[in-house]
Amino acid sequence: MTDAWIGETLYDGWQQRFRVRKELARTKSPFQDIVVFESETHGRVLVLDGVIQITEGDEFVYQEMLTHVPVLAHGDAKSVLIIGAGDGGVLRRVLQHRGVERAVMVEIDGAVIELSKQFLPGIAGDAWTDPRADVIVGDGIDYVAKAESGSVDVIIVDSTDPIGVGEVLFTDAFYAHCARILTPNGIIVNQCGVPFMQADELRETSLRRAQFFPHVSAYVAAVPTYVGGFMTLGVAAKGTNPALHAVETIRARAEQAGILGTTGYWTPEIHAGAFNLPPYIARHLPASK
């Protein structure tokens, strides 16, 4: 045990701290400061620019909800685009779906991928070597701008908050291209922060997406590491409203996909119930069309 602590710097007036059992890596890439350390309580932890990104202890909550909800809401996703998610956890969950034929992951910072492979290997598992995976170190903005129209079923954006390197993933131009490259029943999901502290993120992102998608909503996940209450995951769809699927429908799709009974947080009931938002969160979404 040491007396060293790492404190998160996301908020000016509120901070969580982790006691550091061992610091594993500290580097500055061309894009951001990166730290990986062993904590006493949450296993290994990835920190980017002073903000906790993922911990071994509770990563399954975030990764399962960010991935399984949109893929199963689509119902027949064969092509999935992942932007960000350099730890590989989303890629791993996408590839658990039997019906997925191709998963493209575009991460701008190759250092995050390499450090995750070295120090957080359990998060991605065998995803890096799956023949269906295409891992690209590059700019997600550039990728969606050049991608073929109607070529992707689901887009999962696992970025940092809309500051620094992640800021360009929350723009009108980005969402316009996402809408263009999605198939007619396409869905896009991205993290929208903890609305108790980051309500502007959910509100502004939802308003931007509403310009390009007929269905804009959000669902929640309780991730202990993301302090401040529920984490919101913003979803926008071109086809069916993903908030309206019955539990029985999601269960049947999960069984066919091969993920039923394999999860630590996601279930068909959690999936459906996560769209039932408390008023303090729901009021930040645009009115339904």
ZIFENPE-V463716 format. One record per run of one state. SS is the DSSP state (a for helix, b for strand, c for the rest). FROM is the first residue (numbers start at 1). TO is the last residue. If there is no record, write none. Layout:
((SS & FROM & TO) (SS & FROM & TO))
This chain:
((c & 1 & 4) (b & 5 & 7) (c & 8 & 16) (b & 17 & 28) (c & 29 & 32) (b & 33 & 39) (c & 40 & 43) (b & 44 & 48) (c & 49 & 50) (b & 51 & 55) (c & 56 & 58) (a & 59 & 74) (c & 75 & 78) (b & 79 & 84) (c & 85 & 88) (a & 89 & 95) (c & 96 & 101) (b & 102 & 107) (c & 108 & 109) (a & 110 & 119) (c & 120 & 120) (a & 121 & 124) (c & 125 & 126) (a & 127 & 129) (c & 130 & 132) (b & 133 & 137) (c & 138 & 139) (a & 140 & 146) (c & 147 & 151) (b & 152 & 158) (c & 159 & 163) (a & 164 & 170) (c & 171 & 171) (a & 172 & 181) (b & 182 & 194) (a & 195 & 210) (c & 211 & 214) (b & 215 & 221) (c & 222 & 230) (b & 231 & 237) (c & 238 & 241) (a & 242 & 244) (c & 245 & 246) (a & 247 & 257) (c & 258 & 267) (a & 268 & 273) (c & 274 & 278) (a & 279 & 282) (c & 283 & 289))
